[in-house]
Amino acid sequence: MSNHTGSYMLNDVIKLLNDEQVLNIIGLQKSHQVITQIVKIASKDYDCNAGEILEGHTDYLNLCYCCLSTATDLESGLCRNCRS
């Protein structure tokens, strides 16, 4: 069973970081690194769900919630490979 509460809390934290321009300040490449590390830690150690963590954030981050790769051709948060 997934830790939905933790996933949604992290989603809110990413929203806060974006609203406060922190992600813009550190840039897209560093944002990818930080967000990917957060998702990996949360998924591995805390049973959180990457899709819930990144819901609403994938398009401006250009980040696939499934494979965590950088992609500009996202549909519903998934890159071309993950949609196949």
Secondary structure, 3 states (H helix, E strand, C coil): CCCHHHHHHHHHHHHHHHHCCHHHHHHHHHHHHHHHHHHHHHHHHHCCCHHHHHCCCHHHHCECCCCCCECCCCECCECHHHHC
